[in-house]
């Protein structure tokens, strides 16, 4: 679970205002998002992978947005590139600041 639950509602509201929502590999926007820069990622307890851009309009998006603050198996940041459903992981870490 998120270690900073007192900030959860603020972080979720900020993401909603920026129209940020978690993406899966099957989402249409996945390719554009990963090719645009660093993403934040999380794997849920149900083993689902979600990503969001690290920054939107200059504002850093919180990891809590990925799962609404629910527990995760792993989380971090990554640089990914690819097209036509072929993706290459360039860099990955476990920095989340929350989990």
Secondary structure, 3 states (H helix, E strand, C coil): CCCCHHHHHHHHHHHHHCCCCCECCCCCCHHHHHHHCCEEEEEECCCCEEEEECEECCEECCCHHHHCCCCEEEEEEEEEEEECCEEEEEEEECCCCCC
